[in-house]
Amino acid sequence: MKNPIQLKEYVREVIRANRFAVLATEGDGQPYASLIAITPVDEYLILIFATYRNTRKYNNLVKNGKVAILFENRSIKSKSEKEVSVLTAFGQAEEVLIGNAKQDLLAHLQKHPELSTFLLSTDCAVFRVKVEAYQVVHGIEDVKWWKINEMEVLS
């Protein structure tokens, strides 16, 4: 990907292809990773996920909202060759207040209807991540960083 237009298309494709991602948080100096159901809003600008309030993930997010969300993009080129790339979104997660969560909750339910009992639970917290940058990794020597404001120039 040599320009923001190609990157935007790549980000859209990877996020649309993945219903789940790995969320990285930090708490008390200890990194923590967990699998989350993810829903994009505003294409690649906002990512939504949910968690129970009585979890390490929730406590880490409340103390420090800086997160990384990793998406895998795996395609098979031939029977013997796989191409794996990784897209990581970096940003700030904030809990959506109950009164403002309806639209985000509906979007998340639409993408993940099997999670309705969890998402409608009173102990469930909905988070929005405002993405600040993406990192695209195609190999050890092919790593690119893109800030959202650089991507938005061509919108």
Secondary structure, DSSP 8 states (H G I E B T S, - for coil): --SHHHHHHHHHHHHHH-SEEEEEEEETTEEEEEEEE-EEETTTTEEEEEEETTSHHHHHHHH--EEEEEEEEEEESSSS-EEEEEEEEEEEEEE--GGG-HHHHHHHHHH-GGGHHHHTSTTEEEEEEEEEEEEEEEETTEEEEEEHHHHHTT-
